[in-house]
Amino acid sequence: MSSPCLLAIDTSSDLLCLGLAAGDRHWTYEQAGGALASAALLPRVLAMLDEAGLSVRDLEAIGFGRGPGAFTGLRTACSVAQGLALGTGAPLVPVDTLAVVAESVREQCAVRDVWVAQDARMGEVYAACYRWSGERWVTRVPPALYDPQALQVRMREEPADAVGGSALALHPGLASACPQAHPGARPAAPALLRLALGAWQRRETVDAAAALPLYLRDKVALTTAEREAMRGAGP
């Protein structure tokens, strides 16, 4: 199946990541995201399309990082993807952002099973375990929100070849649960684009109205009292 004109966007982390495919031509872009992502995303999308000599009307599919990840970032990517889809009629391709990190690990080394551990703030971790089938990532342990100590136990119960993600820098004990650790692995734009294209080829698409971010927690910040309690419990 030939590649469509597909745009992929992700703002689930501190990076704003974009990927664009048109036939055998690919473009990727990354910049600091976070609080800036909501203002920067659409202008950067339009700039990338212009660089490729394309317009929004040329889009045949739109991939977006559905999460888990930063609450505002997930809403930003999903809402922009929905707006573009409603304007073009293009289907949406939801992409598991932890699987994108697993794909970034696979770029660095030959692995079959990968745990991904991304910082979820508030002393918690978004994590999942994936297996590379030779063509796609298959979920072994679905994305969930963990206490770091509980996650370390789960990782030893479900061993993998490697672990990657931003949580390793904050919780070094997680690295000891796998033979290889990749703290620098992140939801990078090239990995995002590859997974979005693969999902499109498998027809894993949804209508704009059915697109939803994957939220794993309802609460997005600690109260002042909870932050003080955490400081008081520190070493």
NUMI-791948 format. One record per residue: x, y negated, z of N, C-alpha, C in turn. Coordinates in pm, whole numbers, plus 32768, in hexadecimal, padded with zeros to 4 digits. Layout:
N
XYZXYZXYZ
...
END
This chain:
235
80558077800080008000800080587F838000
80417F277FA480917EAE7F9D80737E538012
80D67E01803780C57DA780A980697D358085
80127D0D80E27FBB7C9B80CA80047C1980E6
7FC37BAB80CC7FF27B2A80FE7FC27B23818F
801C7B3F81EB7FF87B4D827980487AED82CE
80037AA8832580407A50838980337A928411
809F7A918460809C7AC984E880CA7A5E854A
80807A4C85B880A079E6861B809E7A2186A7
80FA79F386FA80FD7A218786812E79B187DF
80E379968849810C793588AE80F77971893A
810B79F4894680F37A3989C581627A248A2A
81D779F689FC824A79E48A54827979538A4D
82F5793C8A74832C78B58A6D8358788F89E0
834578EA8980836678CF88F582E878BE88A1
82F078668840828B785F87D682C778AA8760
82867917873782BB796C86CD825979708658
828F796085DE823F79678565828279C38501
822F7A0E84B882617A5F844B82037A5183D5
82387A53835E81E67A4782E6821B7AA8827E
81C17AF6824281E57B5281D781907B35815D
81CF7B3780EA81877B29806A81CD7B838008
81927BF97FED81D77C5C7F9C82537C8C7FE3
82C57C877F9E83427CB37FDC83917C40801B
83557BCA802283977B57806083677B4680F0
83C77B31814B83A67B1E81D883E87A9F820D
83A07A58826383D579E582AC83B679F7833F
841379CE839583FB79D08426842A794E8463
83F0792C84D5841378AF851883FC78C085AE
8457788985FD84497889868F8473780186C7
842E77D7872F8456776087798423776D8808
8454771688608423771788E9838C770088E7
8345774E893782B47744893A8283771389C1
8246776D8A0F821277468A9081A676DC8A83
81B276738AD3814C76098AD4814675BD8A4F
81B175C589FF81B4757D8980816E75C8890F
8151764889248122769C88B7809E766C887C
8041764088D17FBD761C889E7FC375A7883D
801F75478857802B74D587FE807F74F38783
80DF75508791813E75688724811175D586C4
80B8763086EE809E76A886A0806676898615
7FF77642860D7FB9762D858A801275DC852C
80547570855980B0752A84FE8120758484C9
815375DE851F81BE763784F3818A769D848F
810E76CE84A380D17729844380C876E783BB
8094766C83B880847625833A810B760982F7
817175EB834A81F775D283138231765182D7
821A76C48318824E774282E3820A7765825F
8188775482598141776E81DD81737713816C
818A7695818E81BB7636812A8246765F80F8
829B768B8154832176B9812F831A772E80CE
82B5778580E382A577FC808F825B77DD800D
822D77627FFD81E0773F7F85815477797F88
811D77898001809A77C58013803F7763805D
7FC07781805E7F60773380AB7F1077918104
7EC37757815D7E6E77A881B67E1078008164
7DE277CE80F47D84781A80A07DC2789A8067
7E4778A180647E8A7919802F7E8F798C8094
7E73797081137E8079D7817A7E187A458167
7E497AC1816B7DF27B36815F7DE07B7E81E4
7E347B6182467E2A7B9C82CB7E777B43832C
7E4B7B4383AA7E8B7AF184117E9E7B47848D
7F1D7B5D84B17F3D7BA985297F537B4A859E
7F2F7B7786167F487B24868D7F6D7B7E8702
7FC87B4A87567FEE7B9187CF7F7D7B8C8833
7F3E7BFE884B7EC67C0088A07EE77C098934
7F647C2489557F8A7C2F89E17FB27CBE8A03
7FCF7CD18A837FC67C708AF080347C088AEA
801C7B9C8B35807D7B308B3A80427AB88B7E
807E7A448B65805379C98BA67FC379A88B7F
7F7079878BE07EE179728BCB7EC879088B60
7F0578938B6E7EEE78278B0E7F26784C8A85
7F99788D8A837FD478B68A047F7C791789B8
7F3F797689FE7EE779D689BB7E6E79908980
7E35793489CC7DC178E9899A7DE778968920
7E5E785B89237E8B780888B37E9678598833
7EDE78CA88397EF2791B87C27E6E7951878D
7E19798087E77D9979BA87BC7D3F7950877E
7D3878DB87BC7CDC787587887D0B783E8702
7D8F782A86F17DC277FC86707DAB78668605
7DC578E586277DAD795185C77D1A795885A1
7CC1794886027C32794B85E47C0A78D78588
7C3E786185A57C1E77EE85527C4B780084C3
7CC5783484B07CF6784C84297CA378B983E4
7C7E791F842E7C2F798C83F37BA4795D83CA
7B67790B841C7AE278D983FA7AE77880837E
7B567838836E7B6277E182FB7B867829827A
7BC378A082857BF378E6820F7BA8796881F3
7B64799D82587B247A1F82497B857A92825A
7C027A75827E7C677ADE82907C4D7B2C8310
7C637BB0830F7C547BFE838A7CC67BE183EB
7CAD7BFB84697D137BEA84D07D527C7084F4
7DD27C6A85167E1E7CE2853B7E557CCD85C9
7E137D0386317E487CF586B97EC67D4986C9
7F2C7D1087097FAB7D55871D7FCB7D5987B2
7FEB7DCE87E580127DE18870809A7D9E8885
80A07D3888D9811E7CED88E7818A7D3D8930
81637D9B898581CA7DEE89C482067E4E895E
81B57E7D88FF81EC7ED28894824D7E84883E
82377E01883082967DAE87E4831E7DAD882B
831D7DA888B0839B7DAF88FB83DD7E3888E7
838D7EA288E883C37F2888CE84057F2D8845
83C87EEE87E284027EE9875C84867E9C875D
848F7E3487AE850C7DEA87BA857A7E4187F8
85557E98885785B57EF6889085E57F578823
85877F8887D185AB7FE88768860A7FA98702
86047F2786F186627EE3869886F17EED86CB
87007EF8874F87847EF8878B87C07F83879B
876D7FEA87A387A0807087BA873980D7878E
876881508773870F81BC874986CE81F887C6
864D81E187D786058214884B85818250881E
854F82AC886F84CC82E68854846382B188B4
848582AD893584278280899D845D820389E0
8409819E89EC8433811D8A2383CB80EB8A86
83FA80C78AFC83A980788B5983C17FE58B3B
83587F968B4283627F048B3583327EC78BB7
83817E6A8BEC83607E278C6A83727D918C57
83027D4B8C4C83057CBA8C3782DA7C728CB6
831F7C058CD482FC7BB48D49826D7B828D3E
821E7B9B8DA781937B6D8DAA81817AF98E0D
81F17AC68E4181ED7A5D8EA881AB7A968F27
81A37A448F8F81637A69900C819C7AEC9045
821C7B0A9025825D7B81905B822E7C04901F
81EB7BFF8FAB81B67C778F6D81EC7C898EDF
81CF7CFE8EA682097D248E25819D7D608DCC
819B7D358D4D814C7D798CE781A27DE98CAE
816E7E628CAA81C17ED28C7C816E7F388C31
81B37F818BD881787FEF8B8D81E980458B5A
81C880C08B32822C811B8AFB81FD81498A72
825B814C8A12823B816C8987829981D88951
8267822288EE82B7828788A882B782668813
832E826687D7833A824D8747832182D086FD
82BC82D186A68294834A865E82DF835D85DB
833182FB85B7837282FC85358334829984D6
82B7827084F48271820E84A1822F81A084F3
821381BC857181CB815C85C481E5817C8657
81C3811A86AC81CC812F873C8148816B876F
815481D787BA80E1821887FA80E981F9888F
807A81CF88C8807881AA89568077822689AE
80DE82348A0280E182A08A66809D82758AE7
80C281FE8B17808581C58B908051813B8B68
7FCE81248B6E7F9680A68B3B7FC0802D8B8D
7FBD7FB78B517FE27F3D8B9A7F917F2C8C1A
7FDA7F068C847F9B7EF08D067FEF7E8D8D54
7FB67E5B8DC07FFA7DFD8E19802E7E498E92
80AF7E3A8EB180EE7E898F1A81367E308F80
81397E5F8FFA819D7E34905A82217E749030
82947E2D903783117E65900583377EEB9044
831E7EFA90C683417F79910782E97FEC90D5
82687FCF90C4820E8035908F823280599000
825D7FF68FB3828580108F29830080698F24
836080508F7B83D880A28F7D83B681348F97
8359814D8FF1832B81D5900C82EA82118F90
829381C48F4D824F81F58ED682B282148E66
831781C28E58837B81D88DF083C882598E08
83DF827B8E85842582F98EA183C983718E8B
8347835D8E9D82E783C78E8182D583DF8DEC
82E783768D9D82D8837C8D0A835B834D8CCC
83C283A28CCD844683758CA1844A83518C0D
84A282F18BED84B482C38B63854882AD8B49
856A829A8ACA85F682858AA4862A81FC8ACB
85D181998ACD85FD81108AE2858C80BE8B1D
85B1804D8B5885517FEA8B8685807F628B58
85247F0E8B2C85467E898B0084DF7E248B2E
85087DA68B3484AA7D3E8B5684DE7CDB8BBC
84987C6B8BC784C57BFC8C1A84C17C188CAF
84747C7C8CDB846A7C998D6A84EA7CD58DA2
85407D0B8D4C85BA7D4C8D7D86187CE88DC0
861A7C6D8D8F86727C088DCB86427BE28E57
85C07BEA8E6F85887BC48EF085807C3A8F50
85737CB28F1A85657D2B8F6D85C97D938F3C
864A7D838F5F86B37DDA8F28869F7E6E8F44
86567E8E8FAE86407F1B8FCE85F97F678F60
85AD7F228F0C85667F648EA085C67FA18E3A
863B7F638E2A869C7F948DC886D2801D8DEE
86D2803D8E6F870B80BC8E9B86B181338E7C
8637811A8E5185D981878E3785E981C58DAD
863C81878D56864F81B88CCD86E481BB8CAC
870F82128C51879C82178C2B87D081968BEC
877A814E8BA387A380D28B62874880618B8F
87817FEA8B9F87337F748BC487527F028B64
86E97EBD8B3786F87E4F8AD886AB7DD58B0B
86E77D8C8B6A86A07D188BA386887CA98B3F
86D27CA68AD286C07C3C8A6F86547C5A8A08
86197CD18A0C85B17CF389AA85377C9B89C1
84FA7C6C8954848C7C0D895F842E7C2188E8
83B97BE388EB835E7BEF8879838A7B978805
83F27BC587BD84327B75875483DE7B7586D5
83EF7B0D8684839F7AFA860C83AE7B6A85A5
84287B9B858684317C08852483E87C868551
83F37CA885D283AD7D1E860783167D098603
82E97C928624825A7C71861D82257C858590
826D7C53852D823F7C5D84A382397CEE8476
829E7D3D8498829D7DCB847082257E1584AB
820A7DFE852B819A7E45856981147E168532
81097D958514808C7D6284DB80757D9D8450
80DE7DA783FF80D07DE3837A80AB7E778384
80EA7EBD83E280C97F4A83F480397F5E841E
800A7F0A847A7F7F7F1484A87F1E7EF58436
7F407E9283E27EEA7E7383717EE27EE98311
7F547F2882F67F557F9A829B7F00800E82D2
7EF8801983577EA3808183937E13805183A5
7DF67FD983727D717F9D83797D417F888409
7D9D7F63845F7D7C7F4484EB7D5A7EB084F6
7CEC7E8A84B97CC47DFE84B27C3E7DEA84F7
7C227D6C851C7BA37D48855A7B727CC6851B
7AF07CAE85237AB97C2E84FA7ADF7BC38560
7ADC7B4685357B037AD8858D7AB07AD7860D
7A2F7AF2860479D87AEC867879F87B5886DF
7A3A7BC486B37A577C34870C7AE47C2E8746
7B327BC987217BBC7BC0874F7BC17B8C87DF
7C077BD688357C127BAF88C17CA17BC388F2
7CD47B6989467D557B8189867D4A7BF389EA
7DBC7C328A087DC17C9A8A6E7DEE7C5A8AF1
7D8D7C3C8B477DAB7C048BCB7DB47C778C2F
7E1E7C7A8C7E7E2C7CE28CE37E1A7CAB8D70
7E047C2A8D7B7DE67BF18DFF7D877B7C8DED
7D317B6A8E517CD47AF98E507D137A7D8E8C
7D707A928EE77DAD7A238F2F7E2F79FD8EEA
7E43797D8ECD7EB879538E807F1D79038ED1
7F0378EA8F527F63789F8FA37F4A78BD9036
7FB678B490847FAA78C291147F7978419153
7F30784D91C17F0A77D7920C7F8477A39258
7F7A7728928B7FE876F092DA800577489353
7F9D777893967FAF77CE940C7FF5785093E7
7FD3788A937380137906934980A678F09326
80C5787E92E88151786192CA81A1784F934A
8166780B93AD81AC77F9942D81C1787E9473
815D78D8946A8169795B94A981D879AC9469
81E579A393E4824F79EC939E82D979B793C5
82E4793393D3836478F993FE83867926948B
8320792D94E183387958956B835E79E89577
83357A39951483567AC8951883DA7AE894D6
841C7A82949F849A7A97945985097ABC94B8
857E7AEC948185F07B1594D4862B7AA09521
END
